[in-house]
Amino acid sequence: GSHSQLEDTAPRIVEHPTDLLVSKGEPATLSCKAEGRPAPAVEWYKDGERVETDREDPRSHRTLLPGGSLFFLRILHGRRGKPDEGVYVCVARNYLGEATSRNASLAVAGE
């Protein structure tokens, strides 16, 4: 018989984020692309803490793009807080398991 039934597969990261050096106030994108069946849900973590995007907080300056990349409308960086600087990883999950990307550090230039 024809085997048209596609088998479910655990996520794997096919595009990893790379280190970024960005200027304060500029937009930035940390790339991440995951494959799996069913399509995995992607979450980002910075220094081990889950990153909130505009899905959780409509006022957030961070957006999770449809492919899984993390987009910053503008990099926030002040004397008191450096909320965007740090080490990021992208985690893709479905019911079969999870995959974690390489670490990518985001640094702000011109300090």
BANUDREN-440949 format. One record per residue: x, y, z of N, C-alpha, C in turn. Coordinates in steps of 0.1 Angstrom, whole numbers, plus 5000, padded with zeros to 4 digits. Example, Ala and Ser with C-alpha at 12.3 -4.5 7.8 and 13.67 -1.06 7.14 Angstrom:
<nodes>
513249435078512349555078513249675078
512849785071513749895071512950005079
</nodes>
This chain:
<nodes>
500849885000500050005000500950125000
500250234996501050364996501050415010
502250465014502450505028502450655028
501250725027501250865026501250925040
501050845050500950895064502350945068
502451075070503751125075503951105090
505151055094505351025108505651155115
505151165128505551275136507051265140
507651385141509051385144509351485155
510351455163510751555174511351675167
511251795174511851915168513351905166
513851975156515251995155515452145150
516552205155516852335151517552335138
517052405128517652405115518352535112
518052635120518752765118519052815133
520252825136520652875150520853025150
520553085161520953225163522453245163
522853365159524253395159524453525168
525653535173525953655182525653785174
525153875182524754005176525454125184
525954215176526354345182525454455176
524654515184523754615179523854745186
523354845179523354985185522055005193
522255075204521055105212519955175204
518755135205517655205198517455145184
518355055180518154995166517354865167
516754825156516054695156517054585155
516654465159517554355158516754225157
517354125151516653995150517553885153
517153795163517853675166517153565158
517853495149517253395141517053265148
516053195145515853065150514752995141
515052875136514152805128514152665132
512952605135512952475139511952395130
512252265129511352175121510952065130
509752015127509251905135507751885131
507251775135505851745131505151685144
504151745150503551875146504551985147
504252095140505252215141505452255155
506752265159507052295173506752435177
506452455189506352585195507652635200
507952755197509352815200509252905211
510152895221510252995231511753035232
511953155237513253205239513553225253
514853205257515353225270516553315270
516653405279517753495280518353475294
519653435294520353405307519453315316
518853215309518053115316516653155320
516253285317514853325320514053335308
512853295308511953295296511753445292
511853465279511753595273510253625270
509753735276508353765273508353845259
507353805251507153885238505853945239
505454015227504154085227502953985228
503253855227502153765229501653765244
502653775253502253785267501953925272
502754015266502654155270502554245258
501354295255501154375243502054495242
502654545253503554655252504954615250
505254485249506554445248507154495234
508454525234509154565222509754435215
509454325220509954195214508854115208
509054075196508053995189508553865184
507753755186508153625181507653615167
508553605157508153605143507553465140
506753455129506153325126507153205125
508253235120509253125118509953085131
509853165141510453135154511553235158
511953325149512953425152512453525162
513353585169512953685179513353825174
512353915172512554045167512454155177
513454245178513454355187513154475179
512054545183511754675176512854775177
513354785189514554865192515154805204
516454815204517254755216517154855227
516754815238516654895250517954885258
518454995262519754995269519855135276
519855125289519955255297521055245307
521255355314522255345325521855255336
520555245338520055165349519755025345
519355005333518954865329519454835315
519854705314520254655301519354535297
518054565295517154445294517354355283
518054395273518154315261519554245260
520554295267521854235266521854105274
522554005268522653875275522853765265
522653645270522853525262521553455260
521153435247519853385243519953245238
518953165241518753035234517353025230
517152955219515852925214515552775216
514352755222513952615225512652585217
512652475210511552435202510952305208
509652295210509052185216507852135209
507652005208506351945206506251825215
505151745213504951635223505951525222
506751525212507851425211509151465218
509251595221510551635227510851775225
512051815227512451955225513851955220
514152065214515552095208515952235213
517152245216517752375221518752425211
518752555208519752605198521052635206
522052665198523252715203523052845211
523952885220523853015226524253125217
523553235218523853355210523853475220
524953545219525053665228524653785221
523853865227523453995222524154105230
524954185224525754295230525354425224
525354525232525054665227526354745225
526454795213527654875209527555015215
528755075215528855225217528555265231
528955175241528755225255530055295259
</nodes>
